Amino acid sequence: MSNKLIKFGSDYCGPCKIVDNVLDNLDTEIEIIKYDISEDDGMEEGQKMGIKSIPTLFLVSESGEVLQSHTGVISKEEIMAWVLG
């Protein structure tokens, strides 16, 4: 098991769609979990993580520790810098 990216967003959020496109085009095998905060499971997980704005992206270790977080649009290069550490 290794680090994973967790993204919180919504289908109605323009910046969230931009981040989705970036995540869909990453050159890595990292696990990506996407939550839609307008759905029950996404809202519940978002509350656990303290989401106040979307899109929000977390890099989480295999033990569940948040290593990095970012709210708003983020570039592929920034995400890859996180992943490659």
C-alpha positions as CSV (number, residue, x, y, z in Angstrom):
1,M,0.0,0.0,0.0
2,S,1.2,3.5,-0.7
3,N,0.1,7.2,-0.6
4,K,-3.1,8.2,-2.3
5,L,-4.8,11.4,-3.5
6,I,-8.2,12.3,-2.2
7,K,-10.2,14.9,-4.0
8,F,-13.4,16.6,-2.8
9,G,-15.5,18.4,-5.3
10,S,-18.8,18.5,-7.1
11,D,-20.2,18.1,-10.6
12,Y,-21.6,21.7,-10.5
13,C,-18.2,23.2,-9.6
14,G,-16.2,24.6,-12.6
15,P,-12.8,24.5,-10.8
16,C,-13.5,21.0,-9.7
17,K,-13.9,19.9,-13.3
18,I,-10.5,21.5,-14.1
19,V,-8.9,19.5,-11.2
20,D,-10.6,16.3,-12.4
21,N,-9.1,16.8,-15.8
22,V,-5.6,17.3,-14.3
23,L,-6.0,14.2,-12.1
24,D,-7.2,12.1,-15.2
25,N,-4.0,13.1,-17.0
26,L,-1.4,12.3,-14.3
27,D,1.6,10.3,-15.3
28,T,1.6,8.1,-12.2
29,E,0.0,5.0,-10.8
30,I,-1.1,6.6,-7.5
31,E,-4.6,5.7,-6.2
32,I,-7.0,8.6,-6.7
33,I,-10.3,8.7,-4.7
34,K,-12.9,11.3,-5.7
35,Y,-15.8,12.4,-3.5
36,D,-18.7,14.5,-4.6
37,I,-19.8,16.6,-1.6
38,S,-23.4,16.8,-3.0
39,E,-23.8,13.0,-2.3
40,D,-24.2,11.5,1.1
41,D,-20.8,9.6,1.3
42,G,-18.9,12.6,0.0
43,M,-20.6,15.0,2.5
44,E,-19.8,12.6,5.3
45,E,-16.1,12.1,4.3
46,G,-15.8,15.9,3.7
47,Q,-17.0,16.6,7.2
48,K,-14.5,14.2,8.6
49,M,-11.7,15.9,6.7
50,G,-12.9,19.4,7.6
51,I,-13.7,20.5,4.0
52,K,-14.7,24.2,3.9
53,S,-14.3,24.9,0.2
54,I,-14.0,22.9,-3.1
55,P,-12.1,21.6,-4.9
56,T,-9.8,20.4,-2.1
57,L,-7.1,17.8,-2.7
58,F,-5.2,15.8,-0.1
59,L,-2.1,13.6,-0.4
60,V,-2.5,10.9,2.3
61,S,0.0,8.4,3.6
62,E,-0.8,4.7,3.9
63,S,-1.3,5.3,7.6
64,G,-3.9,8.0,7.0
65,E,-1.6,11.0,7.8
66,V,-2.3,14.1,5.6
67,L,1.0,14.9,3.9
68,Q,-0.2,17.8,1.7
69,S,-3.4,19.6,1.1
70,H,-4.6,22.3,-1.4
71,T,-7.8,24.1,-2.0
72,G,-8.6,25.5,-5.4
73,V,-7.2,24.7,-8.9
74,I,-3.8,23.0,-8.9
75,S,-1.5,22.2,-11.7
76,K,-0.3,18.8,-12.8
77,E,3.3,19.8,-12.0
78,E,2.4,20.7,-8.4
79,I,0.6,17.4,-7.9
80,M,3.5,15.5,-9.4
81,A,5.9,17.3,-7.0
82,W,3.8,16.1,-4.1
83,V,3.6,12.5,-5.4
84,L,7.3,12.3,-6.2
85,G,8.2,14.0,-2.9
